[in-house]
Amino acid sequence: MKNFRLTVQYDGKRYSGWQRQGNTDKTVQGKIEQILSRMTGHAVEINGAGRTDAGVHARAQVANGKMNTDKTAAEIMAYLNQYLPADIAITACAEMPERFHARLNAKGKRYCYRLCDSGVPDVFTRSYVCAWDNRLDESAMREAAAYLIGTHDYRAFSSVNKRFKKSTVRTITALEIERKGQELWISVQSTGFLYNMVRILVGTLVEVGEGKRAPQSMPDILISRDRQQAGMTMPPHGLMLEEIFY
């Protein structure tokens, strides 16, 4: 068996997320596994570096899978791109050491959330940008973001249920808010993310930007470990998985 690393780009709006599910064939992992299994003649399971939610996009998701094949990495990439739907693409493929694992070897991930909070939203990017009616105070949002950087328990900023026993401590290494014309781009880099964590972080910052919360309230939300104390969960289509770090 050879171990191959895939870099995957996808538009998530038609899919129920990255992770294969038993009740639907509309997952990115499922689509790729189906084609690889047909190519090799045996069942192929791939491991993704992150499990993006339904409707979330990826510019550079990373996955790996072990296959019994004589095809080269370039041939596997060409085969996948021939048969995958047009909204999923393999942008790189390489043979890796046997022990490489896309998720377990990842050192960090970076997501970007795009908001249009002024002017008329661009119709050509509406599937990737969340339109917002109110102009946001980005200075207040940056002040709030500074409290969220570092190593903290982010349970309040996640949708994990109360029975979730694993650690909810993560390290956010960067949380940047940049104005790009009519849009705000909120970029978050961390060693790992909890379920819905980025969308809730952004939702909380948006409420700060609307004046509904004070920037100084962020530490209290972290300490509470209570999902009800944090902000809304933003729509998925504004979120893009940008990069996986190894």
C-alpha positions, 0 to 999 in steps of 0.5 A, spaced: 500 500 500 502 506 498 500 513 502 498 519 498 497 526 500 491 530 496 490 537 496 483 538 495 479 545 493 472 545 493 465 549 493 461 547 499 455 549 498 452 543 495 455 538 500 453 536 507 460 537 509 467 534 508 466 528 512 463 521 509 456 520 512 451 514 512 445 518 510 447 522 504 452 521 498 453 529 498 460 529 502 466 531 499 470 525 502 465 520 500 465 523 493 473 522 493 473 515 496 468 513 491 472 515 485 479 512 488 475 505 490 473 505 483 480 506 480 484 501 485 478 496 485 478 496 493 475 500 498 479 506 499 478 511 506 481 518 506 483 522 512 482 529 512 486 534 516 479 538 518 472 536 518 468 542 514 461 543 516 455 543 511 456 549 506 463 551 508 468 551 502 476 549 502 481 552 498 487 547 500 484 542 504 489 536 505 487 529 506 491 522 505 489 515 503 493 508 502 492 505 496 494 499 492 496 502 485 501 502 480 499 509 478 503 515 479 501 521 483 500 525 477 496 520 474 492 519 480 491 527 480 489 526 473 484 521 474 480 524 480 480 531 476 477 527 470 471 524 474 470 529 480 464 534 480 466 541 477 466 544 484 471 539 487 478 539 484 485 536 486 490 541 486 496 537 488 498 529 489 504 526 492 506 520 495 508 520 502 511 516 508 507 510 510 506 514 517 504 520 514 496 522 517 493 529 514 490 530 521 494 527 526 500 530 523 497 537 522 500 543 526 495 548 525 489 551 520 487 557 518 480 559 516 478 566 513 470 569 514 468 574 509 463 579 510 460 585 506 457 590 510 457 596 506 454 597 499 451 592 494 454 585 495 457 583 489 453 578 485 459 574 483 461 572 490 455 571 493 456 564 495 462 566 498 461 572 502 456 573 507 452 580 506 451 584 512 446 590 513 449 594 518 456 597 517 461 594 523 466 598 527 472 594 525 476 597 531 472 595 536 472 588 533 480 588 533 480 590 540 475 584 542 479 579 537 486 581 541 482 578 548 481 571 544 488 570 541 492 565 545 491 559 549 484 558 552 478 554 553 474 555 547 468 551 550 463 557 550 465 558 542 463 552 540 457 547 539 460 541 542 454 538 547 455 537 554 457 530 554 463 532 550 469 529 554 475 531 550 479 538 552 476 544 549 483 548 550 486 550 543 491 556 541 489 561 537 496 564 534 493 569 530 486 573 529 486 578 524 480 583 521 482 586 515 478 591 511 478 590 503 473 595 500 466 593 501 468 587 505 471 585 512 476 579 512 476 575 519 482 570 518 483 565 524 489 561 525 489 556 530 492 549 532 485 546 532 478 548 532 472 545 535 465 544 532 462 551 529 468 555 533 470 559 527 463 561 525 461 563 533 467 567 534 466 571 528 458 571 530 461 574 537 465 579 533 460 581 529 455 583 535 461 587 538 462 591 531 454 592 532 455 595 539 451 589 542 457 587 546 463 590 549 470 588 547 472 587 554 467 582 555 471 577 551 474 574 557 468 573 561 465 569 555 471 565 555 471 563 563 464 562 563 465 556 558 457 557 556 455 557 549 449 561 551 454 567 553 457 567 546 454 570 540 451 567 534 453 562 529 454 565 522 452 562 516 457 557 513 457 560 506 462 566 508 467 561 511 473 558 507 478 553 510 485 557 507 491 553 509 493 547 513 500 547 516 505 541 517 
